[in-house]
Amino acid sequence: MDKGRERFEETAIIIRQEEIAEGIYSMWLHVDRIAEYARAGQFVSVYCNDGSRLLPRPISICEIDALDGAIRLVYRVAGKGTDEFSFLHTGQQLRVVGPLGNGFPQKRKKAFLIGGGIGIPPMLELARQLSCEKQIILGFRDELFLLDEFREQGKVYLATEDGSAGTKGNVLDAIRENGLSADIIYACGPRPMLGAVKGYAAERGIECWISMEERMACGIGACLACVCRSRERDAHTNVKNKRVCKDGPVFRAEEVEL
C-alpha cells in the first residue's frame, strides 16, 4: 500500500484558529486518518457548512501531527468559502477529504526551500521533515507570518517587495544577495515565481521540484478543471496536460510549462 496515495473523508473538529496576519488564518484540525497518512506537500479539500457552496476549497497542509491526529492549515481569505472558515471556532466541525495529491520527494542534498505568498505554509512541514542542510527563502508582499516556526527549522532569508524586511525584491534576489547555493530546490508559490525559479535551476543544472497553485473543483483528477501544460502526453487525456490535483501539485520543474 502506498501511504502517500490513500485518502479519507472525515468530520474534522477545529482544535483552534487564529488570524496570524491580515486576512491569513491558521487552523488546527483533528483528523485521525488524514494526519496518519499525510505527507509534506499534499493538500486537503475542505467543505463549507453552508450547503449552497457545493465545491470544496483545496488548502495545502502546513503542519502534520500524526501522533495527536491533527493537521494545520494556513489559508488566505479569498472568497466566500474561506471567509466562512475564518469565523469558525474551537469545537466546530468541517467535512474534510484528504490527503490529496502527491508530496515532495525528500532527498539528502543541500536544499533551498522557497516559498512565496500563500505558497509559504506548505513549505513548513517539508522543512520539519527534511534531514539535510536547509536554506529557507521566503518572499512576502508585505505582512510577515510563520517566521518563528521556520526559524526553528533552519536559516531563513527574506525578500519583500518594498524592502521592509530582508532583501528588496523577490526570492531570487535574496539568493543572489546572500551568495547562496544548493543542490536541490523545493518551491511553492505563484506561477511567475515558479517560472523564475525553474529558469534559475535550469541555468545552473540544479534539481528542482515545484508545487503548483491552481483553482480546483473535484480535487481527485476527474473534472479536469485544474490541468496545466506538460512536456509529455498525459495517459489519462492523451494530450500534453497534467492534472494539478492528482498528478501534482508537486512536479519536477521540467515536467510542466509555466
C-alpha positions in Angstrom: 0.0 0.0 0.0 1.3 3.5 -0.9 0.6 5.5 2.1 1.0 8.7 0.1 -2.0 7.9 -2.1 -4.6 6.9 0.5 -7.4 9.4 1.1 -10.2 9.6 3.6 -13.3 11.6 4.3 -13.5 12.8 7.9 -15.6 15.1 10.1 -12.8 17.4 11.4 -13.1 19.1 14.7 -11.5 22.5 15.0 -8.8 22.5 17.7 -8.0 26.2 17.5 -8.0 29.0 14.9 -6.3 32.4 14.9 -5.6 35.2 12.5 -1.8 35.4 12.1 -1.6 38.2 9.5 -4.2 40.4 7.8 -6.6 38.0 6.1 -4.4 35.0 6.8 -5.7 32.3 9.3 -4.1 29.3 11.0 -6.5 26.5 11.8 -5.6 23.2 13.6 -8.0 20.3 12.8 -8.4 17.0 14.5 -8.4 14.4 11.7 -7.0 11.0 12.7 -6.7 9.1 9.4 -5.7 12.1 7.3 -3.0 13.1 9.8 -1.7 9.5 9.8 -1.3 9.3 6.0 -0.4 12.9 5.1 2.9 13.8 3.6 4.6 17.2 3.2 3.3 18.9 0.0 -0.1 17.3 0.0 -3.4 19.2 0.5 -7.0 18.6 1.7 -10.4 19.5 0.3 -12.4 21.4 2.9 -16.2 21.6 2.5 -18.3 24.6 3.6 -21.1 24.1 6.1 -23.2 26.4 4.0 -24.9 23.9 1.7 -25.2 26.5 -1.1 -21.4 26.2 -1.7 -21.1 22.7 -3.1 -17.5 22.6 -4.2 -14.7 22.1 -1.5 -11.8 24.5 -1.1 -8.4 23.0 -1.6 -5.9 24.0 1.1 -2.3 22.9 1.5 -1.2 21.2 4.6 1.1 23.4 6.7 1.9 21.0 9.5 1.2 17.4 10.4 0.9 16.0 13.9 0.4 12.3 13.3 0.8 11.4 17.0 -2.2 13.6 18.1 -4.1 13.1 14.8 -4.0 16.8 13.7 -3.1 18.9 10.8 -2.6 22.6 10.5 -4.0 24.7 7.6 -2.8 28.2 6.9 -5.0 29.9 4.3 -5.8 33.4 3.0 -9.4 34.6 2.9 -10.0 34.8 -0.9 -13.8 34.3 -1.3 -17.0 33.3 0.4 -15.8 29.8 1.3 -12.6 30.8 3.1 -14.4 33.7 4.6 -16.9 31.3 6.1 -14.0 29.2 7.5 -12.5 32.3 9.2 -15.5 32.7 11.5 -15.3 29.1 12.9 -14.2 28.4 16.4 -12.8 25.6 18.6 -15.1 22.6 18.7 -17.0 23.3 15.5 -16.8 20.8 12.6 -16.0 20.7 8.9 -16.0 17.9 6.3 -12.5 17.3 5.0 -11.2 14.9 2.3 -7.6 14.0 2.1 -4.7 13.8 1.9 -4.8 14.6 -1.8 -2.2 14.9 -4.5 1.5 13.9 -4.2 4.1 15.3 -1.8 7.7 16.4 -2.1 10.3 13.8 -2.6 12.8 14.1 0.3 16.5 13.8 -0.6 19.6 14.3 1.4 21.0 17.2 -0.6 21.8 20.8 0.3 18.5 22.4 -0.3 16.7 25.6 -1.0 13.2 25.7 0.4 11.5 28.6 -1.4 8.0 29.9 -0.6 6.1 32.9 -1.9 2.9 34.4 -0.5 0.3 31.7 0.4 2.8 29.2 -1.0 4.8 29.6 2.1 2.7 27.5 4.5 3.2 24.1 2.8 7.0 24.5 3.0 6.9 24.4 6.8 6.2 20.7 7.1 8.8 20.0 4.5 11.3 22.0 6.5 10.4 20.0 9.6 10.9 16.6 7.8 14.0 17.2 5.7 17.2 15.9 7.2 19.7 17.9 5.2 21.3 21.3 5.1 18.4 23.7 4.5 18.3 27.3 3.4 14.8 28.7 3.7 14.0 31.7 1.4 10.6 33.3 1.8 9.0 36.0 -0.3 6.3 38.3 1.1 4.3 41.1 -0.5 4.0 43.0 2.9 3.0 41.5 6.2 5.1 38.6 7.5 3.9 35.3 9.0 5.2 31.9 10.3 8.7 33.3 10.7 9.2 31.9 14.2 8.2 28.4 13.1 10.5 28.5 10.1 13.5 29.8 12.1 13.2 26.7 14.3 14.0 24.6 11.2 16.9 26.4 9.6 18.4 29.7 8.4 15.7 32.0 7.0 16.3 34.6 4.3 13.5 37.1 3.5 12.5 39.1 0.4 9.8 41.8 0.4 8.6 43.9 -2.5 9.1 47.1 -0.6 12.3 46.1 1.2 10.7 46.4 4.7 12.3 43.1 5.7 15.3 41.3 4.2 16.1 41.8 0.5 14.1 44.3 -1.5 12.8 42.3 -4.4 12.0 38.6 -5.0 13.3 35.3 -3.7 16.0 35.0 -6.4 17.2 38.5 -5.4 17.6 37.2 -1.9 19.5 34.2 -3.0 21.9 36.3 -5.1 22.3 39.0 -2.5 23.3 36.4 0.2 25.5 34.3 -2.1 23.6 31.1 -1.5 23.9 27.8 -3.3 22.1 24.5 -3.3 22.0 21.1 -4.9 18.2 20.8 -4.9 15.3 23.3 -4.9 11.8 22.8 -3.5 9.4 25.7 -4.2 5.8 26.7 -3.9 4.2 30.0 -4.8 2.6 32.0 -7.6 3.3 30.9 -11.1 5.6 33.8 -12.1 7.8 33.0 -9.1 7.8 29.3 -10.0 8.7 30.1 -13.6 11.7 32.3 -12.5 12.8 29.5 -10.1 12.6 26.9 -12.8 14.7 29.1 -15.1 17.3 29.7 -12.4 17.5 25.9 -11.7 17.8 25.0 -15.4 20.6 27.5 -15.9 22.6 26.0 -13.1 21.7 22.4 -13.5 20.0 22.1 -10.1 17.3 19.5 -9.5 14.1 21.4 -8.9 10.7 20.4 -7.6 7.7 22.8 -7.6 4.3 22.8 -6.1 1.7 24.5 -8.3 -1.2 26.6 -7.1 -4.3 26.2 -9.3 -8.0 26.5 -9.0 -9.5 23.1 -8.4 -13.0 21.6 -8.3 -13.1 17.9 -7.5 -9.6 17.5 -6.1 -9.2 13.9 -7.4 -8.5 14.4 -11.1 -11.9 13.6 -12.5 -13.2 17.0 -13.7 -10.0 18.3 -15.5 -10.6 21.8 -14.1 -7.0 22.2 -13.0 -5.0 21.0 -15.9 -1.6 22.6 -16.8 0.6 22.2 -19.8 3.1 19.4 -19.7 6.1 18.3 -21.7 4.9 14.7 -22.1 1.4 13.4 -23.0 -0.9 12.5 -20.1 -2.0 8.9 -20.1 -5.5 10.0 -18.9 -6.2 12.6 -21.6 -3.7 11.7 -24.3 -2.7 15.4 -24.6 0.1 17.4 -23.1 -1.7 18.1 -19.9 -1.2 17.3 -16.3 -3.9 17.4 -13.6 -2.5 19.5 -10.8 -4.7 18.0 -8.1 -3.9 14.3 -8.9 -0.6 14.3 -10.9 0.7 17.2 -8.7 0.6 19.5 -7.0 4.3 18.7 -6.8 6.1 18.2 -10.1 9.7 18.0 -11.3 10.1 21.5 -12.8 10.9 20.4 -16.3 7.7 18.3 -16.4 5.4 21.3 -16.7 5.2 24.6 -18.6 4.9 27.8 -16.7 
